[in-house]
Amino acid sequence: MFESIGNETLRTMKILVNVMPKPSVLDPQGAAAAEALKHLGLAGVGRVRIGKVVEIELPDNTEDSEIHRAARELLSNPVIEDYSITK
């Protein structure tokens, strides 16, 4: 991808930051969704967990350490959530 800023063209990338509750954390929203799916007649519903996906467009040369720092310090709560990054 390319983005023009003034007379300069920068290569950009899109990353996805997936944030999910830690396995040991109660997920009431997921539990409610699981029950609703069962009531809709969906057989065999197991555990449902609800998280969030954040899509970010960044310059191609952005360091992985910067992306992880943003995910850890801003986009997730490390006490109750895990995150993963997909480029």
N, C-alpha and C positions, 0 to 999 in steps of 0.2 A: 504494500500500500504506500501511497505517497500523499503528502500533505504540503501544500504551498503556504509559506509564511513569507510575505513580502516577495522578494526576488529569489528566495531560497526554497528548494524543494527537499523535504526530509522524508526518509523512509520511515514508515511507522509499522507497528504491529498491534494486533489485538490480543489481549490476554483475558482469560476467564479466571476469576477467583471464586472457587466453590467453598462456601462456609456451611458447616453442618454442626449440629449439637454433638458434643462428645458422647460416645456410647454409654457412659455412666450417668449422663444427665437426663432427667425426665423430660420428655417432649410431649406436653399435653396437646399441642396442635397436631402432632403426628398421630397421637392416640385417637383424637376426635376424627381425624380424616380416615383412619383405619376402620372405625365404627361406621362411619358414613358409607364407605365403600362396601362394607358387609351388608348394610341395609339396602344398597343398590343392587344386591344380588351377586356381587363379585365373590366367587368362591375362593377359599384358600388364602385370604388376605393375612399376611403375617405382620410384622412390625413395619410401621410407616414412620419415616422421619422427614421433617420439613426443614429445609435450610434456605439458602439464598445463593444466587449467582450474580457476580458483579463483572460486567464487561468493561474493560478499560483500553483505550487506544493510547499508546505511548510511542516515543521515538524508538526506533529499532535498536539503538545502542544503549538502551536503559539496562543498567546492571541488575542481575537477578537478586542481589542483596537488597537493592532499593525496593524492588517489587515485594519481596518477602517482608521487609520492614513495614511497608504500607499495609499489607494484608494482616500482619500480626498486630500492629499498633492502632490501626484505624478501622479496618474492614471486619475484623473479628474480635471477639472477646476471648482471649486465650484461656481464661479460667473455665469457661463452659463450652467453647467451640473449637473445632479443628478447621483448618483450611487447606486447600490444595490449589495449585496454580497450573493452568493449561495454556500453553502458547499456541 
